Amino acid sequence: MGGTDFIIGCVGKPSAGKSTFFNAATEGSNAKVGNFPFTTINPNEGIGFFLTDCPCTNNPECQCSPRYGRCLNGRRFVPVKLLDVAGLIPGAHEGRGLGNKFLDDLRHADVLMHVIDVSGTTNEKGETTIGYDASQDHAWLMEEMQLWIFNNLWSRWASIARRQKATNSSLVLTFSQQFSGYGAQQPLIETVLRTFDARLRKGPAVSAEPTKYEEDWEPRNLGNDLTAWDKERVMELVKVFVELRFPFVLVLNKCDVGGDADRNVMKISEKFTNQPLVMCSALAECFLQKMKQQKYVLYEAGDCIFYTRADADDKFCMMDEATREKARKLKPVDDKNASRLEKIKDMVIYRYGSSGVHEAIRAAVTRLGNRVPVYPVRHWNTTGSKGANLYAECLLVPRNTRMRDFAGMLHVAMERNFLYAEGPDGRRLKESDPLTEENNVVRIVTDTSGV
């Protein structure tokens, strides 16, 4: 975890719209051939975009030219890696369906977007039905994940407990070894044990943010003898681990389909109060992208509005003259597609502000350590050829990362030879100063004599 390279997993049962969401988020095949900062893209991976305001809006002399992603009218599209996790049905932990593939894919994701069909028109197996309680989907998905990890752990528990007792190993070290296969590192394991320990004594909740690893720390209420643990205690530990290792965003897809959508949204929001919820219509986003490519609409991903040729001739339609001129060059939309666009406008855009696809990515990035877009610059010169590339880089970094640690993310030599950081106003920033939204455009100054 941590750093700037992370993976957002898309999970969901068959027919929930997961593949449609994935295609909408990655802008179809374009994401596969675009430029991105990742060394490898596997067949079930794609590139989505985190949308944020670009600092070039405050610097009119700068011609923004991102090295990765793009910048459109001051809106920055920062590439993020998405993982299309195999479909899941109940019984996955027993190998049903693509259960083994799903659970193996899961290990590589840092945060998960669970695409849920809130229309209630597909059951837990993805079969067509009516009146399905969509609030069940996240509950049984969590149970499948818990049972998968529990079964793996409990089948070896006697051996694990004997070895831990014989070597007198700490619980942190023991469980770090057991959970490492799920992408968990020691700081997270300590947080898991602290949280579990606090819950046993009904104390205050522990932050889900992994803390600095303390080698000599041991929980007071768990004891240090694993041979005394029963199945119930092991299962409770696994539940805490799953909760902290796999943060979720619930993507409530097909919100415009009707049926029981409103009722299911209410039930899900009441049942999962600690999970971020995003209203979404992935199909609407895909359709808008298609109509844009065919030059029927003016639309950009994440927009809260789109325009057609008819809007250009409507004097009551609010748009600037440059946009109106672009709209006049669009192809006219036939009645069938015009009706569909009107429905998207009424049932999705006006009700929820957007299709929700890129809002889901934003929520996932925020869920993962509350990331901040940071722009490292080499200089403050905004003129000539150098100025055109002032904000070339943008990295999504955990909030409050220290300046010196951020320098290390750029290059190990920059951390080793760090002198200070500098803001756009020339103000010097110490190595311990944190990165925040108000403090996210920085120049790193190093001791070149030490290089």
N, C-alpha and C positions, 0 to 999 in steps of 0.2 A: 504494500500500500504506500501512499504518499508519493512524492515526486510529481511529475507531470504526465507520465505515461500510465494511463489506466483504461479499463475496459468496462463499458456499460452493456450489460446483458439484457436481451429482450426475451421474456418467457411468457408462456401462455398455453392453454389447451388448444387442440385443433379447432379451427373455424372461429376462433375468437377475434381474428383479424390481425394476428401477430405478423404474418408475412406482409400483409398490406401496410401495416405500421412500419415495418422494417424498410420496405421499399420507399415509403413516403419520407422517412427520416433520412435515408441515404440518397434520396433524389434519384432512385432507380439505378441504372447501370453507370450513370455519370460519376457516381462516387468511386467506382472501381478504377476509373481511368484518370481521375483528377490528381493533382499534386498534393501530397500529404507527407507529414514528417515521420511516418511509421516505416520501419524497415521491412516488415512482412505483413501481408493481408491474406489470411486464410480464406478458403472457399465460403465459410459461413460467417465471414466478417465483412463489415462495410464501414464507410466513413459518413458520420453525421456531423452536424454543426451546432455548436453552442453560440447563441446570438447575444451580442453585447454591444454597448455603445463604444465606438472607437475614439481615441483621444484626438484623432485628426480633425474632429469637428471643432475643437478649440484652437486649431492651428491652421488657419486658412492658407498659409503659404506652403503647407506640406501637401504633396501629391501622394496619397497613401497607396502603397504597392506591397501588400502582404506577400511574404514568401510562401506561406501556406494558407489555404482558405481564400477568402476574398473580403473586400470592403465595398459596400454599396451605400452611397449617400450617408456615410457616417455610421452604418451598422456593420459590425465586424462579425464574420462567420468563421469561428475558430474550430478547426477539425477535431473531432473526438472519435475514438474507435468504438464501434458497436458490434456486438456478438449476437447472432441469430441462434438462440439456444433451441435444441430439438424440442418438438412438441411433447406435452406431458399429459398423462391421464392417471387417475387413481390406480395405485398398485405399482407405480414406477419403481419404488424401492425393492420390489420383488422381481423386477426385470420386465414388467408388462409394457407393451408398446415400445417406445423408444426410450424407456426409462433409464437404462444404463448410459446411453448416449447423452441424455438430458443431464443426468447427474454428473457425468464426466465433464461436459461443457461448463457446468456451473462453477467448477473450481477456478476457472480462468477469469471470471467476472468479479469486479470490485464493487459494483452496485447493480441492482436489478430493476428493470421496469416490467411489472407484471401487467400484461395487456388482458383486460377483462371485458367480456361481452356483456355490457349492462342492459342490453335489450331483453335479456331473458329468453332468447329464441334458440339457444343451444345448451344442451345439458353438459354434465361434467366430462363426457366423452367426445363432445363436439358434435353430437347428433342433433338434428333439427327437432325442436319442441316448442312449447309455449308455456309461459308462466314459471320458468326456471328461476330459482333463488340464486342470483349471481354472487351474493355475499358468501356463498359456500366455497367458491373457487379458491380464494386466497387462503382460507382455513385449511383445505385439504392439500394445497401446494406446500404450505409450511409444514404440515404433518409428514408429507412425503420426504421432504428434506431432512427433517428431524429423525425419522425412522431409518433413512439411508445411513446417516452418520452414526446413529446409535447402534444399529446392527453391526456396522464395521468395528465399532469400539467394543461393544459388549462381547462379541465373539472371541476377542483376544484379552478380555478383561483380567482373567485369572493370571495370565502370563505377565501382563502389564503391572498388575498389583504386586506380584512376587518380585519382579525385577526392581520396581521402585523401592520396595522395602529392603531388599538385599543390598542395593547400592546407596540407600538413604538419599535418593535424589529429591530435589525440591519438586513441588507440584507444578510450578511454572515450567521447569525444564522437562518434566515428564509429559505434560500435556502439549508443550510446544512440539515435542517429537511426534506425538500422536496426531495432532491437528495440522502439521506442516503440509500434508498432502492436500489440504483444502485452501491453500494459499494464505495461511495464518502465520504471522511472525510473533516473536516473543512479547513485544509490547501489547499486542492485542490479547494474547493469552492471559497476561497479567490483568488486563482490564476485565476479561471474562471472569476470572477467579475472584477478583475484587467485587464485581457485581453480584456474583453468585453468593459469595460470603455475606455481603450486605443484605441480600434478600433473605438469607437464612435467619439473620438476626433482626429482620424487618427494619433495617437502617435506611439512611438516605440513599437514593439511587446514585450510582457511579457514572460519570460521563462516559459516553460511548467512544469518545476520542481516545485512541491509544496513548498512554502516558509513557514517560521515560522509563525504561526497564530497570527495575530495582532487584538485583540478583538475590539479596538476602530477605526479600519480603515473603511472608507466608500468611495465608488467611487464618484467622483465629477460630472460625467456627467449622472449618472443614476437617481439621485434623490432618495428620501427615501419613495416615495408614490407609491406603486405598483398598486393602483387603477387607476393611470394615464397610465399604460402600455397597449398597444394594442397587438393584436395577432402577428403582425409582429415583435415587439420588443421581445416578449416572444420566438418566434421561433428562432430569431437570437441568443438569450442567449442559447437556447438548442443546437444550432449548435456548439457554442463555447464549451459547456459542453461535447458534444459527441467527439469533436476533442481532448480535453485534457484528458478526462476520458478513452477513448478507443484508445490508440495508436495502429497503424497497421503496419504489414509487409505484402507486397503483394508477394505471392508465385506464380510465373508464371509457372504453371504446364503444362505438356505435351509439353514442349518446343521442344521435338524431334519428334513430330508427323508429322510435316510438315503443309500442308494446309496454313492457314494465320498466322502462329505463329510469323514470323518475323515482319509482318505488325502490328499485335496486340501488340507485345512487344514495338514497336516504339510509337504507339498511347498511350499506358498506361504510358510509361516513360515521354511523353510530357504532359499528362493530370494530372498526380499525381506526381509533381516534389518534394513534401515534404515527400513522402512515400518511405521507403527502398524497393527495388525490388530484388528478388532472383529468378534466373532461376532454374527450377527444373524438374526432371523426377522421380516422386515417384515410378512409375512402374519399372523403371530401378533399383532403390534402392532395391525394394522388390525382384526382380529377382536375383540380386547379392547376397542378403542375403540368398535366397533359395539355390543358387548354392554353396555358402560357406558351409551351413549346410549339404549339400549332398556331400561335399568334392570334388567339381569340380573346385573350384577357391580358391586362397588365396586373401582374401579381408577383410578389416575392415571398419566399418561405417565411412563415411567422407573421405575415402582415395581418392587420385587422380589417382590411378592405381590399377589394379588387375592382377593376374597371373594365367595361366592355365598350365596343364601338358605339352602342346606343347611349352610353353615359356621356360620351363626348358631345353629343347633340342635345343633351338635357341641360338647360341653363340653370336648373335648380340643383344639379349635382355639383357638390363642392370639390373643386380640384384646381390646382394652379394651372397657368396657361401652358407651361411646358408639358405637364402631364396630359392635359387635354389634347395637345397636338399629337402626342404619342398615341393616345387612344383613338384618334381619327384615322390612324394608319392600320388599326387592327382589322381583321376579317369580321364580317357580320356573323352573328351567331344565329343558328336556325332555332325554330320554336322549341324543339325537344331539348336541346342543350340550354336554351335560355331558361326554360322551366326548371331544369336541374340546378342551374346556377342561382336562380331565385330562391330555391329551397335551401341551398347551402347558405345563402346570405341570411335567410330568416331563421333557420333551425340551428346553425352553427356559429357563423360570424357574429350576428347581432346578440345571440344568447350568451356566448362564451368568450367572445373577443378574438378568437382565432380557431384554427382547426385543432389546436392542442398538441400537435406532434412536437413542435420545437419547444413548447412550454414544458413538455415531459422531459426532454433532454436537459433543459435548464434545471428542472427540479432534481434530476438525477445527479447532475454535477454539484448542485448545492448540497444534496444529501451526502455526498462523498467528501466530507471534511470541509464543507462550506468553501468552495474554491473561489479564487479571485483571479480575473484576467490581468496578467502583468506584462508590461511592455518594456523589455530591456533595450536601451538605445546605445549606440556607439558614440554619438556626438549630438549636439543640439543645433547643428547647422541645418537650416531649412531651405537653403538656396542651392541651385545647381542640381547636378545629378545625384549628389548625396542626399539632398533634402527629399527627393522623391521616394527614398527608401527608409525614412526615419523610423516608422513603426512597422518594420518588416516582420518582426517576431512578436508572437503573443503566446504566453504559456499560462495554463490554468494551474494555479499554485494554491495549496491550503492557506487559508487566511491566517495571518499572524506569523507566517514563516519569517525567520530572521534574515536580514539582508545578506549576511555572510553565507548562510545556508543556501539562499537563492543563488548566490554566485557559484556555489558548488554544483547546483543543478545545471548551470550553463557549461561549466568546465571545472575539473578538479583543480587546475592550476589557478583559476580565478579565485577559488576559495582559499587556496594556500597563500596567495600573494595579495589578498584583499587589503585595501587601505581604507576605503570608504565608498559609500554610494552617494549619488547626487540627484536631486530632484530637478524638474524643469526650471524652477526659479533660482537654481544655483545653491540651494540649501543643502548642506552636507548631512548625511544620514549615517548614524553609527552602525556597526556590525550587528548590534542587538536590536535595532529598530525593526518593527514588524511591517509586513506588507499588508495593506488594506486597500479598499476601493478608492480611498482618498489619497493613497500613497503608492500608486501602482505603475507609474512611469519613471524608470530609474536608469541612471548610468552608473555602471560599476567601474571604479577606478582601482587599478592594481599597481603593485610595485614591480615595474618592468625589470628592475635590476635583479630581482629574484627569479626571473623566468629562465 
